[in-house]
Amino acid sequence: FNWCLVCFVLLIAAIIFENGMDEYSMTYRTMAFAALLAPTGALIRWRMSNWNGKWTKYSWFPLGTMAANLTASIISVTMIALELKLYDGTQSFWLSGTTRALKVGMAGSLSPPSTLF
């Protein structure tokens, strides 16, 4: 638990104190922000896996896995659409960073490749 808290504090510090607006700073702030959101996606996928086998008529169908995959796809597509609609290069980190962190961090850990690693 102590290591988790240390990592959490370091990631928050990276987002706050890496305050430049150049591409280098934006990239590393976005990666730190995505790392903060990644456990959320993994926990959601884990909770959704409890739905597997619960559909009585089709107990063979992995309902939780399908729901997690669809949710990850919807989040990713929504964030890409928001980036295309809103991003013109003048936004602050919080708009572009949040959309990218949700797409890469939360949706990335909610999607199927995350279970391979």
N, C-alpha and C positions, 0 to 999 in steps of 0.2 A: 504494500500500500504506500509506503514512503517513496518508492521509486516512481510510482504513478503520480503522486503529488509533485515531486520534483520535476518530472517531465511536463506536467500541466503548467506549472509556474514558468518553466523555461520557454514553452511555446507561447504563452501569453506575453512574456517579455519580448520575444522575437517579433511578435505582431505589433506591439506598442513601440518598441525602441528602434526597430528598423524602419525609419520614418521617411526615407527618401522616396521620391516620385519617379526615379529612373526605372528602367525595365528590370535591372538586377534586383533592386529592393522590392519591387512589386512581386517578382517571381518568388523570392524567398519568404516574403510575408504571406503570400498565397499558399505556399507549401506548408508553412507553420499552421495557418488557419485550417487547411485541409486535414492536417494531422490531428487537430483538435476535434474535427467533426467525424473523422473516420470511425472511432469507437461507437458512435451513435448508430451508424449504419450496420455495423457488425452486431450490435445488440438487438436492433430491430429484426435483422435476418434470423438471429438465434431464436427470438420470441416467435416469429412467424413460422419457424420450423416445427413448433408445437402443433400447428394446424395439420401437419401431414398425417394422413390416416384417420382424421376426425370426420370426414365426410362419409356418412354411413353407407350411402348408396354406391359411392365410388371410393372405397377405402384405399384402392391401389393408386389413386391420383395424388401426387404431392402438392396439395393445395397451398401449403405454406411456402414452398419453393417457388411455385408459380406466382404467388402474390408478391414475394420479395423481388423476383425478377421484373415483374411488371412495374412495381413501385420504383425500382432503380431506373428503369427505362423512362418512366414518366418524369421523374426528377431530372434526369440528364437532358431529355429533350426540352423540357421547360426552361432549364437554365441556359441551354444553347440558344433557344428562341429569345430569351430575355437579353442575352449578350448581344445578339444580332440586332435586336430592336433598340436597345438603350445605349450600347457602347459606341461612342464616337471618339474616344481617346482623351476626352477631357474630364471624365468622371473621377471621383476620388477612389481610393483603394476599397472603401467599404462597399461600393456597388459592384465593381468588377471582381474584387477579391471574394466577396460573399457568393456570387454566382459561380465562380470557378471552384471555390472550396466546397460548395454543396455538390457540384457536379463530380469533382475528383475525389473529395473526401468521403462524404456521406453516401452518395449514389455508387461510388466506386467500391466501397466496402460492403454495400448492400447487394451488389451484382454478382453473377456466378463466378467470375475469375477470382474473386476474393476468397472463395472456399478452397481454391487450389493451393493457396500459399499459406 
